[in-house]
Amino acid sequence: MKAVILAGGLGTRLKPFTEAIPKPLLPIGEKAVLEIQIRHLARFGFDQIYIATNYKADYVESFIGDGKRMGVSVKFSREEKPLGTCGPLSLLREELDEPFVLMNGDILTTIDFGQLLKYAVSKPSDLTVVTKKIRTPFNFGSVQIKDDFIVDVEEKPDLEIEIIAGMYLMKPGILDWVPNDTYFGIDDLIKKMLESDTAVARYLMSEFWLDIGRIDDYKIAQEAYKEHFQEELHD
């Protein structure tokens, strides 16, 4: 089974760390982010991994190698210019001939990729978007009103929102939507599909998930490694 990992981002929100090391190679515990992702995919039978690179591509390619030490086959697809979160798929048209996972290279997750695949294949859509419900602080008091009078107040309630988790299960037909040699984001893809009344499926995950986008997230990731990944990835 096949998966594509997007590993070409600049990681600007994680400077100064990413000035020397590309974000997917930042160490989390005893492993790099990208290595944790590949090993987790391998647990569920994803043994052909394509890594889309751009920023510091040589670093990524030399560190990961051919994937044999992780029990998979790794191939690299280097962008000559940034192509966004969906555009890199245009460079892999001939390779992606079966349902595949697409995921951002800065995510830590314990998602069951096997269940995701089973669910997505059953849906009449070429695209299944993985979502996650998160709670986020709201910095203002909330009031309930009736007839211009306040009837209740809640001080700074948390908000629960459902977000795109940076992971997708795609069928080969999705490639018909992706232009060649053009910056094209996943948001562009979803909007185009919705505008044409084309179904987009959603898979609400319940497992651990963390987007390592900021310095604070990177610190959280170190603790998450001990709790969720250290035993699983112990060689």
N, C-alpha and C positions, 0 to 999 in steps of 0.2 A: 504494500500500500504506500501511497505517496503523500508527502507534505511539503509545503513551501514555507520557509521562514524568511521574513523581511528583516535583513540585517544591515541595511545601508544608511540608516539615519545618522544625523550629525550628533544627536544627544546634547543639544545646546543647554538644556535645563540641568544637565548633570556636570557642567563644567565646575571646577577644573579637571575632574576625573577623566572626562572624555577627550581632553586635549592630547592625552598620551595614549589612551586605550579606547577603542571603539566600544560603545555602550554594550553590545551583545557579549563582549569578552570581559566585562567587569566581574571581579570575583565575588561570588556569593558563597560564604562558607568555604568549602574546599574545591568548588567547581566554578566555572564561568557560567553566566546566564544561559548562553547558547548551548553549552554542554548539558545543562540541566534539562532544557527543553528537548533536546534530541533524545536523551536517555528516557525521558518520560513518554515521548512519542513511540519509542521502540518497545516499551512495555505493552503497547496495544497493537503491535504488529506493523507499525509504520516503519518500513525498512528502506525506503528510497526517499532521501531528504534532499531537497533543492534549496540552496541558500542564496538569496538575492543580495548582492553586495554593491556598495558604492564607496562610502567614506571608509578610508583605511582598509580597503578590500584585501590588500596583501596580508595584513595582520590576521584578519579573520580566516583567510584561506590556509595560511601556514599553521595556525593554531589548531584548527579543526581537522585538517587533512582529509583523508578519504573516508573517514567515519568508521573504519574497521574496529578500532579500539572500543567503540560504543555499540558495536553489533549492527551497524547500518551501512548503507552506501550513500555517500555524500557527493553531490555535484554542485558546482558554483555557477551562478549566472550573474556576471558583472555588468552593471549598468554604465554606459558611457556618460550618461547624464541622469539626474534624479527623475524617476518615473512615478513617484507617489506610492500609495499603498496597494494599487491594483495594476498600474501600468507594467510592472515587472513581469506579470504573467504573459504579456505579449511575446517575451523572449523565450517562453517555454511551451509554446503552442504544441509542438510535436511531442513533447514529453508527457503532457497532462492529458492522458487518454482514458482516465478513470476518475471516479470521485476522489477528491483530495482535500486535505486541510490546508488553509492559509492562515498564518498567524504572525503577529508582530514579534519582533525579536527582543522585546523588553518586558515580557510577561512571565510571571511565575504563577503556575496553576497546578492543581491536582485533578483537573477535569478528567473524566472518564471518556477518552477519545473513542473508545469502542461504542459506547452508548450514543455519543454524538453522531457517529457514522450511521448506526442502525436507524436512528431517528430521522436523520436528514435524507437518507436514501428512500425512506417511506413517503416523503413529502413530494407533492407535484410542483417542485421548484428547483431551479438550478443553483439557487443560493440559499443557504441557511446561515443566519447571523446568530452567533452566540451572544447572549445578554446576561447581565448580572445585576441583581438588586443590591444597591449600596445605601447606607445611611450617611447623610452629610449634615453637619450643624447648620442651623438657620440663626442668623445673628440678630433677629428682631422678634419682639413679642407678637404673637398672633392673636387677633380678636375675632369673636363671632358677634354678628350684628343682627338685631331684629327691630324693625320699625325705628331706625336711627338711634337705638340704644344698645350699648354693649351688654351682652348677656353672658359672655364667658371670655376668659383670657388665658393664654398658654404662653409662658415665658420661654422664648427661644427654643421652640420645638425642633427636633431632628426631622429632616425630610428624607423620605425613602424614594429613590428614583431608580429607574431601570436604564442601564447604560450598555452601549456596545462594548463587548469585552475584548475586542481586537483579535478574535478568532472566528473562522468561517469554514463551513463545509461546502465545497463547490463541486458541481458536476461539469464535465467537459463543455457542455453547451454554453456555460457562462463566458467562455472565451470569445464568443461571437459579439459580446458587448464591449470588449476591450480593444481600444484603438492601438495601432502600432506606433512605436517611437514617440509617445505622447504622455505627458504628465497626467495621470488619471487616478483619482483617489477612490477609496471604497464608498465614500459618501456620494461621489459622482455616479458610481455604478448603481447604488441603491435608488437614487433619485430618478435616474433614467428608466430603471425597471418599473418603479411606481408610476411614473408619468405615462408609461405605455400599458398600464394595467397588467403588468406581469407580476406573478406571485413571488413574494420574498418571505421565506419561512423564518421563524424565530425559535431558538433553543435556549430556554432559561436554565442556566447552570446553577447548582447549589454548592459546589465545591469551593475550596480555597482559591482565591484569585488576587493578584497584586500587579498593578502597572508600575514599573520602576521608572517613573518619569522625572522625579525630583530627588534632591539630596535626602529629604526626609524619608521618601519611599525606599531609598537604597539602604538606609539604616534599618527600617522595618524588615527589609528582605533578609538581612543577616539573621535576625531572630526567627523569621519564617523558615529559613533553611533548616535550622535545628529541629523545629517542630514537624515539618512536613516532608523534608527531602533527605536529610542526612542518612537515615536508616535505609531508605529506598535506593540511594545512590552509592551506598558503601560498597567499594570494590572488594 
